[in-house]
Amino acid sequence: MKVTEKNLIIGGVTIEPGEVKDVALFIAKQYDFTEIHMPVKVIRGTAEGPYLFICAAVHGDEVNGVEVIKRLSQHKALQNIKGTLILVPIVNAFGFNALSRYMPDRRDLNRCFPGNIHGSLSSRLAHLFVTEIVDKCTHGIDLHSGSHHRTNLPQIRACLFNKETIDIARAFNVPVILDAQVIEGSLRKVAFGKKMPLLVYEAGESLRYDEVAIQSGLHGVLSVMHALSMIEHKEKKQKKVRSIVAKGNFWIRSPHSGIVIVKKKLGTIVHPGELLGIISDPLGNNNIEIRAEKEGLIIGYTLLPLVNRGDAVFHIATFERTQLIEKSLEAFNDDKFDYEER
């Protein structure tokens, strides 16, 4: 799908084909009456093409995506862009400035979409983002990281409801794709309702820069833009990662409270009965083993050594053929992300 309108208006600012503009999208005033804005960069080509938004920090403490967008905004591949690119590095400016996942009203912004102009602070911000950004686009990429002291292997989550979504999910060039169900109040649910292809990229942990997460995110975004014919392909020799759609995924939860020592790394293929971690008390007594229930790939785990009974410890993805994901991981680990930059 292509949008052919000549003028694009965001926050009252008109951006015409061939223009690049920064827009400070007004959100609200704070307690001291100082204003808080959502930073937006709009890059428009002269040739028609998709309207793609890329956003980060919907959860304010997820900073890897902010760096992906910062690097992307300066990339030479955008010099001859077709269509329109809308970059929103910080959606939840309140949480970002407070180093918090949540909004000041204690809500998760990603459970408040599409929002309501007359609702809570979170609902109003969600409504602003949908009406000013999402409604004006044909495609979207939402950049995330692990939460609550968890880290994620680079992966794509998407509602694989049509061929175009599947194609751009594979184009992102990370090993794992999860066919994720829509969650009420999520940005993904809004996109699904609009039949808009939307990718959610998950990688790394909150409040920490992870270079692999950042570089693979940048590489993935550029690859998707190339697949959408928005940019020319400028990469050097690289192994093509064959992204594999997971058959399913599940969490292994702590069977006991205590101190956990993780024995496996992200991206490790595990087999039934294999030792994943050990829980003990502060004196090292009463060791309790956590073992794999099924064959699968570790795509996330907790970084916090203190666990309560029932806490999620390991996130495992399962596949029809383990050999395929092994090859995908090998290509991904060998990839040097050799895109030329400014």
Secondary structure by P-SEA (a helix, b strand, c coil): cccccccccccccccccccccccccccccccccbbbbbbbbbbbccbbbbbbbbbccccccccaaaaaaaaaaacccccccccbbbbbcccaaaaaaaccccccccccccccccccccccaaaaaaaaaaaacccccccbbbbbbbcccbbbccccccccccaaaaaaaaacccccccccccccccaaaaaaaaccbbbbbbbcccccccaaaaaaaaaaaaaaaaaacccccccccccccbbbbbccccccccccccbbbbcccccccccccccccccccccccbbbbbbbcccccccccccccccccccccbbbbbcccaaaaaaaaaaaaacccccccc
